[in-house]
Amino acid sequence: MSLSLSDVKRIANLSRLELTEAQADQTLEKLNGIFALVEQMKAIDTSGVEPLSHPIAAIEPALALRLREDVVTETNRRDDYQQPAPATQDGLYLVPKVIE
């Protein structure tokens, strides 16, 4: 896919951007370069390639996302925390109704 100069001018108009002829030409070159890169990337066979959790993982696997084990590390102190509360019920704080 490639764009023409009229496409760039129409996109600029829709975006409410004012481009000079030189800026429109530069934008056309840059956009067509991006589209050419995308076409090159589409041409590569990626079947059998595992997706990465992070791009840096391809270079440095040790920096890949590490998740910690989901284990309880603190004791349940709910009763201690709720003891000074004015009103609790079934482990929940009771508060006055403020919305009718």
C-alpha positions as YAML, in Angstrom:
chain: A
units: angstrom
residues:
- id: 1
  name: MET
  ca: [0.00, 0.00, 0.00]
- id: 2
  name: SER
  ca: [1.20, 3.47, -0.76]
- id: 3
  name: LEU
  ca: [-0.32, 6.90, -0.54]
- id: 4
  name: SER
  ca: [-0.42, 9.69, -3.05]
- id: 5
  name: LEU
  ca: [0.13, 13.38, -2.40]
- id: 6
  name: SER
  ca: [-3.61, 13.99, -2.65]
- id: 7
  name: ASP
  ca: [-4.18, 11.36, 0.08]
- id: 8
  name: VAL
  ca: [-1.78, 13.15, 2.40]
- id: 9
  name: LYS
  ca: [-3.44, 16.50, 1.73]
- id: 10
  name: ARG
  ca: [-6.89, 15.02, 2.36]
- id: 11
  name: ILE
  ca: [-5.73, 13.44, 5.64]
- id: 12
  name: ALA
  ca: [-4.14, 16.73, 6.68]
- id: 13
  name: ASN
  ca: [-7.39, 18.54, 5.89]
- id: 14
  name: LEU
  ca: [-9.43, 16.04, 7.90]
- id: 15
  name: SER
  ca: [-6.96, 16.44, 10.78]
- id: 16
  name: ARG
  ca: [-7.18, 20.21, 10.48]
- id: 17
  name: LEU
  ca: [-3.45, 20.42, 9.79]
- id: 18
  name: GLU
  ca: [-2.02, 23.05, 7.52]
- id: 19
  name: LEU
  ca: [0.85, 21.62, 5.49]
- id: 20
  name: THR
  ca: [3.02, 23.37, 2.95]
- id: 21
  name: GLU
  ca: [3.90, 21.55, -0.27]
- id: 22
  name: ALA
  ca: [7.33, 20.68, 1.14]
- id: 23
  name: GLN
  ca: [5.81, 19.35, 4.38]
- id: 24
  name: ALA
  ca: [3.25, 17.33, 2.43]
- id: 25
  name: ASP
  ca: [6.04, 15.79, 0.31]
- id: 26
  name: GLN
  ca: [8.06, 14.92, 3.44]
- id: 27
  name: THR
  ca: [5.00, 13.43, 5.11]
- id: 28
  name: LEU
  ca: [4.25, 11.38, 2.01]
- id: 29
  name: GLU
  ca: [7.79, 9.96, 2.01]
- id: 30
  name: LYS
  ca: [7.64, 9.11, 5.71]
- id: 31
  name: LEU
  ca: [4.21, 7.48, 5.53]
- id: 32
  name: ASN
  ca: [5.12, 5.45, 2.45]
- id: 33
  name: GLY
  ca: [8.31, 4.37, 4.24]
- id: 34
  name: ILE
  ca: [6.24, 3.15, 7.19]
- id: 35
  name: PHE
  ca: [3.88, 1.26, 4.86]
- id: 36
  name: ALA
  ca: [6.86, -0.32, 3.07]
- id: 37
  name: LEU
  ca: [8.25, -1.48, 6.41]
- id: 38
  name: VAL
  ca: [4.88, -2.99, 7.35]
- id: 39
  name: GLU
  ca: [4.80, -4.86, 4.02]
- id: 40
  name: GLN
  ca: [8.30, -6.23, 4.69]
- id: 41
  name: MET
  ca: [7.21, -7.38, 8.13]
- id: 42
  name: LYS
  ca: [4.09, -9.05, 6.72]
- id: 43
  name: ALA
  ca: [6.25, -11.00, 4.25]
- id: 44
  name: ILE
  ca: [8.18, -12.74, 7.04]
- id: 45
  name: ASP
  ca: [6.97, -16.22, 8.02]
- id: 46
  name: THR
  ca: [6.36, -16.13, 11.77]
- id: 47
  name: SER
  ca: [4.68, -19.48, 12.15]
- id: 48
  name: GLY
  ca: [6.20, -21.36, 15.06]
- id: 49
  name: VAL
  ca: [7.57, -18.21, 16.69]
- id: 50
  name: GLU
  ca: [6.45, -17.80, 20.27]
- id: 51
  name: PRO
  ca: [5.14, -14.35, 21.19]
- id: 52
  name: LEU
  ca: [7.22, -12.37, 23.68]
- id: 53
  name: SER
  ca: [5.89, -10.94, 26.93]
- id: 54
  name: HIS
  ca: [8.12, -7.92, 26.37]
- id: 55
  name: PRO
  ca: [10.28, -6.92, 23.37]
- id: 56
  name: ILE
  ca: [13.44, -6.84, 25.48]
- id: 57
  name: ALA
  ca: [12.92, -10.55, 26.27]
- id: 58
  name: ALA
  ca: [14.32, -11.40, 22.83]
- id: 59
  name: ILE
  ca: [17.64, -9.77, 23.75]
- id: 60
  name: GLU
  ca: [17.81, -10.40, 27.48]
- id: 61
  name: PRO
  ca: [15.62, -13.30, 28.68]
- id: 62
  name: ALA
  ca: [16.50, -12.57, 32.31]
- id: 63
  name: LEU
  ca: [14.64, -9.26, 32.05]
- id: 64
  name: ALA
  ca: [11.39, -10.91, 30.99]
- id: 65
  name: LEU
  ca: [8.36, -10.42, 33.18]
- id: 66
  name: ARG
  ca: [8.76, -12.33, 36.40]
- id: 67
  name: LEU
  ca: [5.73, -12.98, 38.55]
- id: 68
  name: ARG
  ca: [6.00, -13.78, 42.21]
- id: 69
  name: GLU
  ca: [4.17, -16.68, 43.75]
- id: 70
  name: ASP
  ca: [0.73, -15.78, 45.07]
- id: 71
  name: VAL
  ca: [1.18, -16.80, 48.69]
- id: 72
  name: VAL
  ca: [-0.08, -15.26, 51.92]
- id: 73
  name: THR
  ca: [2.77, -13.56, 53.76]
- id: 74
  name: GLU
  ca: [0.86, -11.75, 56.51]
- id: 75
  name: THR
  ca: [-1.53, -12.96, 59.15]
- id: 76
  name: ASN
  ca: [-5.21, -11.99, 59.16]
- id: 77
  name: ARG
  ca: [-5.54, -9.08, 61.58]
- id: 78
  name: ARG
  ca: [-9.04, -7.97, 60.58]
- id: 79
  name: ASP
  ca: [-10.38, -8.25, 64.12]
- id: 80
  name: ASP
  ca: [-7.53, -6.11, 65.46]
- id: 81
  name: TYR
  ca: [-8.16, -3.43, 62.82]
- id: 82
  name: GLN
  ca: [-11.93, -3.43, 63.30]
- id: 83
  name: GLN
  ca: [-11.84, -3.41, 67.10]
- id: 84
  name: PRO
  ca: [-11.64, 0.43, 67.40]
- id: 85
  name: ALA
  ca: [-14.34, 0.96, 64.73]
- id: 86
  name: PRO
  ca: [-17.68, 2.28, 66.04]
- id: 87
  name: ALA
  ca: [-19.72, -0.40, 64.21]
- id: 88
  name: THR
  ca: [-18.91, -3.60, 62.32]
- id: 89
  name: GLN
  ca: [-20.89, -6.61, 61.19]
- id: 90
  name: ASP
  ca: [-19.68, -9.83, 59.56]
- id: 91
  name: GLY
  ca: [-16.19, -8.39, 59.08]
- id: 92
  name: LEU
  ca: [-17.47, -5.22, 57.38]
- id: 93
  name: TYR
  ca: [-17.44, -1.61, 58.59]
- id: 94
  name: LEU
  ca: [-20.92, -0.14, 59.06]
- id: 95
  name: VAL
  ca: [-21.29, 3.50, 58.09]
- id: 96
  name: PRO
  ca: [-24.26, 5.87, 58.23]
- id: 97
  name: LYS
  ca: [-26.43, 6.06, 55.10]
- id: 98
  name: VAL
  ca: [-25.72, 9.33, 53.29]
- id: 99
  name: ILE
  ca: [-27.72, 8.86, 50.07]
- id: 100
  name: GLU
  ca: [-31.49, 8.58, 50.19]
...
